[in-house]
Amino acid sequence: MSIIRSLPDVLISQIAAGEVVERPASVLKELVENSVDSGATEISISIVDGGMREIRVADNGPGIPQQQLPLALSRHATSKIQGLEDLESIQSLGFRGEALASIASVSQLTLASRHGGEAHSWKINADGGNVSEPIPCALDKGTVVTVKNLYFNTPARKKFLKSPNTEYGHCDEVYKHIALANPHVRFSIMHNGKPKRRAQATSIEMRVTETLGSSLTEASIWIDEGSAELSLSGFVQQPGYETTKKDNQYLFVNGRFVRDRVISHAIRQAFNDVLHHGKSVSHILFLQINPKLVDVNVHPRKTEVRFHESQAIHQFIFHAIEKKLSSIDMHANKVTHSFFQNANISPSPLGASSQSNLNLSSARNLTRPQVFGTSEIGGFSEIARDSTEERNITDLSNWNAFEETNTSEHALGFALAQLSGAYVLAQNQSGLIIVDMHAAHERIVYEQLKTALDLESIPKQTLLIPIDIRLELIQIEVVHENEALLNTLGFEFSSSGPENIALRAIPSFIGTDKVTGLVENVIKDIVHYGSTRVLQEHRNEVLSTLACHSAVRANRKLTIEEMNNLLREMEKTERSDHCNHGRPTWFHISLSELDTRFMRGQ
């Protein structure tokens, strides 16, 4: 029979260190957070060999009294909380009282400090958990913690560490987390005796710029929503600047860097209408919430939180970001890039050089949405026609007459021609506009569909000859079970056989040649999401499917009038910079860029 024994304190600390001290960066995090919690306004960091040989953190905080130095290295001793009420309303970064003891158990640690009320400073040493008595030392102010030879007494753990440069990279990431959350604190970092970073006390905007680079902030928009009880502030990257990498994604809850699925999902959902497939959005967001409404005592490394009302938090963040994306003047915030530089088209449609801006804050107040002067969503006039001719530039007749037009009235100017059956060329006051007519029309139809669905007024047309569609048995059942939903979307069905349905009415903006595939896609969406969630959570995915199928296709020739109608609809449509799949709908080439390209004046 096995005998139950109490474990020695040193072994208990070493076990705890396995959760708290994953690598040198974990040590750095705990030490710097202690300095921040103390109220320090200046923190100096020195790292040797990625932190494997030495990590030294010095601050100008109030210091630790001599008699409390041994207590600081003991397990479950902390100045952050006193009772259960404090634990339920944590405002400090540290609170468990185990970090220093865990670090001391697997390293050679020196803790030196000078408390404001004492004549001189004191230090205490810990060698693998064996703690010495305090002795006098030379220190003007604050506290200095030096951690040497991490894992010297647990070599099995040490072998999992990477190269010094890799470990320093992790330390640098920890620095970013803490520096971004504490712009009022001055920081400096040395690695192997060389200065790496220095930051003065500043605003959060400046701290983000100096820590992550100006290219990120220049391509981002600032959010500031909420109240004292719950608020969200920070940067989110503008549509068109997305990346496939998931770096530069920083989330802070009450000043604590965390990773949270609820908030991450809310951010992705807010960008759903403007994010291209497979792309990620950089963000540096700060959520301030009543500490009583969030539990930070979830994970030993304190990188996870649990909200008491997670759905409410999700909705708040989703609406805060979506509201900003809907109302922001995208063009006033984007950086001008050369259209020709490195053959890389700028994601900025108008750029800073433009004298006119596109108004994206159009109110959705149409009772029966109209496009291009027709009575159907997304309809073109009879003049528009399909064409299989060679794609080329058409309708150049308006080019000379354009000089007489007042372009200042419209941000997107006036149409000149159609290029390659896919692009509309227009001129505004500052240069040339190139519009992807399918992407632009898709956004217009999509936004109007959302308005129409809100008003339960998606127009539909009854077919003289019903269309017979063959479906799988499960899809047939979905049609019968969701007749009301499908009717709301503009479809009417009746049974025509065990594996067939007769389509008797369709949305009026859909051509009969496209309808079979569209019906199958809509039914798949309902099967995948469920009817209730389609209307509540995933209606935009369904409407996106409708919009994509109904938008004008390539090789369809448009008249000048139709092209101008498209431009005018874009100017009053929300988020018309991008289609609902995140692709840009238009680009701008300034006259100065053209002059440079053709070497005019040189």
Rosetta blueprint (number, residue, H / E / L):
1 M L
2 S L
3 I L
4 I L
5 R L
6 S L
7 L L
8 P L
9 D H
10 V H
11 L H
12 I H
13 S H
14 Q H
15 I H
16 A H
17 A H
18 G H
19 E H
20 V H
21 V L
22 E L
23 R L
24 P H
25 A H
26 S H
27 V H
28 L H
29 K H
30 E H
31 L H
32 V H
33 E H
34 N H
35 S H
36 V H
37 D H
38 S H
39 G L
40 A L
41 T L
42 E E
43 I E
44 S E
45 I E
46 S E
47 I E
48 V E
49 D H
50 G H
51 G H
52 M L
53 R L
54 E E
55 I E
56 R E
57 V E
58 A E
59 D E
60 N L
61 G L
62 P L
63 G L
64 I L
65 P L
66 Q H
67 Q H
68 Q H
69 L H
70 P H
71 L H
72 A H
73 L L
74 S L
75 R L
76 H L
77 A L
78 T L
79 S L
80 K L
81 I L
82 Q L
83 G L
84 L H
85 E H
86 D H
87 L H
88 E L
89 S L
90 I L
91 Q L
92 S L
93 L L
94 G L
95 F L
96 R L
97 G L
98 E L
99 A H
100 L H
101 A H
102 S H
103 I H
104 A H
105 S H
106 V L
107 S L
108 Q E
109 L E
110 T E
111 L E
112 A E
113 S E
114 R E
115 H L
116 G L
117 G L
118 E L
119 A L
120 H L
121 S E
122 W E
123 K E
124 I E
125 N E
126 A E
127 D E
128 G L
129 G L
130 N E
131 V E
132 S L
133 E L
134 P L
135 I E
136 P E
137 C E
138 A L
139 L L
140 D L
141 K L
142 G E
143 T E
144 V E
145 V E
146 T E
147 V E
148 K E
149 N L
150 L L
151 Y L
152 F L
153 N L
154 T L
155 P H
156 A H
157 R H
158 K H
159 K L
160 F L
161 L L
162 K L
163 S L
164 P H
165 N H
166 T H
167 E H
168 Y H
169 G H
170 H H
171 C H
172 D H
173 E H
174 V H
175 Y H
176 K H
177 H H
178 I H
179 A H
180 L H
181 A H
182 N L
183 P L
184 H L
185 V L
186 R E
187 F E
188 S E
189 I E
190 M E
191 H E
192 N L
193 G L
194 K E
195 P E
196 K E
197 R E
198 R E
199 A E
200 Q L
201 A L
202 T L
203 S L
204 I H
205 E H
206 M H
207 R H
208 V H
209 T H
210 E H
211 T H
212 L H
213 G L
214 S H
215 S H
216 L H
217 T H
218 E H
219 A L
220 S E
221 I E
222 W E
223 I E
224 D E
225 E E
226 G E
227 S L
228 A L
229 E L
230 L E
231 S E
232 L E
233 S E
234 G E
235 F E
236 V E
237 Q E
238 Q L
239 P L
240 G L
241 Y L
242 E L
243 T E
244 T L
245 K L
246 K L
247 D L
248 N L
249 Q E
250 Y E
251 L E
252 F E
253 V E
254 N L
255 G L
256 R E
257 F E
258 V L
259 R L
260 D L
261 R H
262 V H
263 I H
264 S H
265 H H
266 A H
267 I H
268 R H
269 Q H
270 A H
271 F L
272 N L
273 D L
274 V L
275 L L
276 H L
277 H L
278 G L
279 K L
280 S E
281 V L
282 S L
283 H E
284 I E
285 L E
286 F E
287 L E
288 Q E
289 I E
290 N L
291 P H
292 K H
293 L H
294 V E
295 D E
296 V L
297 N L
298 V L
299 H L
300 P L
301 R L
302 K L
303 T L
304 E L
305 V L
306 R E
307 F E
308 H L
309 E L
310 S H
311 Q H
312 A H
313 I H
314 H H
315 Q H
316 F H
317 I H
318 F H
319 H H
320 A H
321 I H
322 E H
323 K H
324 K H
325 L H
326 S H
327 S H
328 I L
329 D L
330 M H
331 H H
332 A H
333 N H
334 K L
335 V L
336 T L
337 H L
338 S L
339 F L
340 F L
341 Q H
342 N H
343 A H
344 N L
345 I L
346 S L
347 P L
348 S L
349 P L
350 L L
351 G L
352 A L
353 S L
354 S L
355 Q L
356 S L
357 N L
358 L L
359 N L
360 L L
361 S L
362 S L
363 A L
364 R L
365 N L
366 L L
367 T L
368 R L
369 P L
370 Q L
371 V L
372 F L
373 G L
374 T L
375 S L
376 E L
377 I L
378 G L
379 G L
380 F L
381 S L
382 E L
383 I L
384 A L
385 R E
386 D E
387 S L
388 T L
389 E L
390 E L
391 R L
392 N L
393 I L
394 T E
395 D L
396 L L
397 S L
398 N H
399 W H
400 N H
401 A H
402 F H
403 E H
404 E H
405 T L
406 N L
407 T H
408 S H
409 E H
410 H L
411 A L
412 L L
413 G L
414 F E
415 A E
416 L E
417 A E
418 Q E
419 L E
420 S L
421 G L
422 A L
423 Y E
424 V E
425 L E
426 A E
427 Q E
428 N E
429 Q L
430 S L
431 G E
432 L E
433 I E
434 I E
435 V E
436 D E
437 M H
438 H H
439 A H
440 A H
441 H H
442 E H
443 R H
444 I H
445 V H
446 Y H
447 E H
448 Q H
449 L H
450 K H
451 T H
452 A H
453 L H
454 D H
455 L L
456 E L
457 S L
458 I L
459 P L
460 K E
461 Q E
462 T E
463 L E
464 L E
465 I E
466 P E
467 I E
468 D E
469 I E
470 R E
471 L L
472 E L
473 L H
474 I H
475 Q H
476 I H
477 E H
478 V H
479 V H
480 H H
481 E H
482 N L
483 E H
484 A H
485 L H
486 L H
487 N H
488 T H
489 L L
490 G L
491 F L
492 E E
493 F E
494 S E
495 S E
496 S E
497 G E
498 P L
499 E L
500 N E
501 I E
502 A E
503 L E
504 R E
505 A E
506 I E
507 P E
508 S L
509 F L
510 I L
511 G L
512 T L
513 D L
514 K L
515 V H
516 T H
517 G H
518 L H
519 V H
520 E H
521 N H
522 V H
523 I H
524 K H
525 D H
526 I H
527 V H
528 H H
529 Y H
530 G L
531 S H
532 T H
533 R H
534 V H
535 L H
536 Q H
537 E L
538 H L
539 R H
540 N H
541 E H
542 V H
543 L H
544 S H
545 T H
546 L H
547 A H
548 C H
549 H H
550 S H
551 A L
552 V L
553 R L
554 A L
555 N L
556 R E
557 K E
558 L L
559 T L
560 I H
561 E H
562 E H
563 M H
564 N H
565 N H
566 L H
567 L H
568 R H
569 E H
570 M H
571 E H
572 K L
573 T L
574 E L
575 R L
576 S L
577 D L
578 H E
579 C L
580 N L
581 H L
582 G L
583 R L
584 P E
585 T L
586 W E
587 F E
588 H E
589 I E
590 S E
591 L H
592 S H
593 E H
594 L H
595 D H
596 T H
597 R H
598 F L
599 M L
600 R L
601 G L
602 Q L
